Amino acid sequence: MHIEANLDDIHAAKLINLQRQLKQPLADILASAIDSLAAQRLEQADTSSPAPLYQALENIGFIGCIETDQQLSTTYKQHLDFSHQCGMPK
């Protein structure tokens, strides 16, 4: 594959420095960068632990669960305690 890219001065200098330090062809450096970024994205997509936002919402009690009948959509007021709601006039 042929790639043509315009880099800003900072990134161009970083790329030149990498080539000098690693003494590798540009194609090898780009391949390593792509592999590294792809591996990082796979780690972030790992679903074995909850996302930070989910964890934060769960920690403050915003996310929870209850056991109830299958008609919760019509009987929720009988099952849920609304005494601690915020932002609503009493």
C-alpha positions in Angstrom: 0.0 0.0 0.0 1.2 3.5 -0.8 0.6 6.1 1.8 1.1 9.8 1.3 0.6 12.1 4.3 1.2 15.7 5.2 2.5 16.0 8.8 2.9 19.1 10.9 6.4 20.1 11.8 6.3 18.6 15.3 5.1 15.2 14.1 7.5 15.2 11.2 10.4 15.9 13.5 9.3 13.1 15.9 9.1 10.7 13.0 12.6 11.6 11.7 13.9 11.1 15.3 12.3 7.7 15.5 13.8 6.7 12.2 17.3 7.8 13.4 17.0 6.2 16.8 15.5 2.9 15.6 17.5 2.7 12.4 14.4 1.2 10.6 12.7 2.1 7.4 9.6 4.3 7.6 7.3 1.5 6.6 8.5 -0.6 9.6 8.0 2.3 12.0 4.5 2.9 10.7 3.6 -0.8 10.9 4.8 -0.9 14.5 2.8 2.2 15.3 -0.3 0.8 13.7 0.1 -2.6 15.6 0.6 -0.7 18.9 -2.5 1.4 18.4 -4.6 -1.6 17.3 -3.5 -3.6 20.4 -4.3 -0.6 22.6 -7.8 -0.3 21.1 -8.4 -4.0 21.7 -7.5 -3.6 25.4 -9.9 -0.7 25.7 -12.6 -2.8 24.1 -12.2 -5.5 26.8 -15.7 -5.9 28.3 -14.6 -8.0 31.3 -14.5 -4.8 33.5 -17.2 -2.1 33.5 -16.6 1.2 31.7 -15.5 4.1 34.0 -18.8 5.9 33.5 -20.8 2.8 34.3 -18.7 2.2 37.4 -19.2 5.8 38.6 -22.9 5.7 38.1 -23.1 2.4 39.9 -21.0 3.7 42.8 -23.4 6.6 43.4 -26.4 4.3 43.3 -27.8 5.5 40.0 -27.7 2.0 38.5 -29.2 -0.9 40.3 -31.6 -3.8 40.0 -34.6 -5.3 41.7 -36.5 -8.6 41.4 -40.1 -8.1 40.5 -42.9 -9.4 38.3 -42.9 -9.1 34.6 -45.3 -6.1 34.7 -42.9 -3.6 36.1 -43.6 -1.1 33.3 -47.1 -0.7 34.6 -46.6 -1.4 38.3 -43.3 0.4 39.0 -44.8 2.9 41.4 -45.8 0.1 43.7 -42.3 -1.3 43.7 -39.9 1.6 43.7 -39.1 4.1 46.5 -39.2 7.7 45.2 -38.6 9.4 48.6 -34.9 10.3 47.8 -35.4 11.8 44.4 -33.6 15.1 43.6 -34.6 18.1 41.6 -38.3 17.5 41.8 -40.7 19.8 43.9 -42.2 17.9 46.9 
